[in-house]
């Protein structure tokens, strides 16, 4: 689902926001879960609206997006490759 041009940005912590931030980072739910040290089902529930992420998780996602530089991308790539 794409945002309309006049639509306000998603509210931090909303399902749309979590999904948009994860996609912006170019990572899967599994990678985001590993980075945040939560279960994959937790990320899935955030993205479907069955649960809302807590303040810690929202701030951690914001920090990942803000620091989405080469070091963060490299770390995320390593997390993707880890078993």
N, C-alpha and C positions, 0 to 999 in steps of 0.2 A: 504494500500500500504506500503510495507516494503522497507526500504532503501537498496540499494545494498552496498556491503562491501566497494567499492571504491568511492562511492558517497560522495560528501561533505555534511556536516551537513546543514540542512535548514537555510536559512537566517532569523534572528530574525524579526518577523512581517509578514513573508510569511504565506500563508494558511497552508502549511505543518508544519511549526514551531508552529503556534498557536495550531493546532490539536495535535501535538506530546507533547507539554508541558501540555496541558489539560489532555491528556491520561496518561502522566507520573504522574500527580497528582492524577489520578484516580477519576476525577470528571466529572459531566455532563456539557453541555453547560449552563444549567440553573444555576448551582451552580457557575460556573465561572462568569456568568453575574451578579449574586447577589453579589459576592465578589468584582467585579470591579465596581459595581453600574452602569451597562449598561443593555440594554434590551437583551433578549435571541436572538432576530433576529440579533442584532449587532454581537454577537459572531458567529452566523451561517454565516453571511456575511463575517466575517474575515476568517472563515475556508473554505469557497467556493471561496474566491478570489474576491468577488464582492466589498469588501471594505478592507482597510488596517487599522490595529489598529494604533492609534497615539503613540507618544513617551511615554506618561504617561502609557498607557495600556501595552505597551511592557515592560517597566521598572517594572510595577506592577507584570506582569506574571513572569518575571525573578526573582523578589524578592520572589514570592511564591515558585518557584521551588528551589531557593537557600536555603530558610529557611524551606524546606519541612521536618521539624522535627515533633516530636509528638505534640507539641503545635499547629502547623499549621494544621496538620491532624485533631486534635480535633476540632479546630475552623471551618474547612471546613465541618466536620461531623455535627456540630451544624447548620451550614448554610444549609446543605442538608435537615435536619429535620425541619427547620423553614418553616412555611406556606408561 
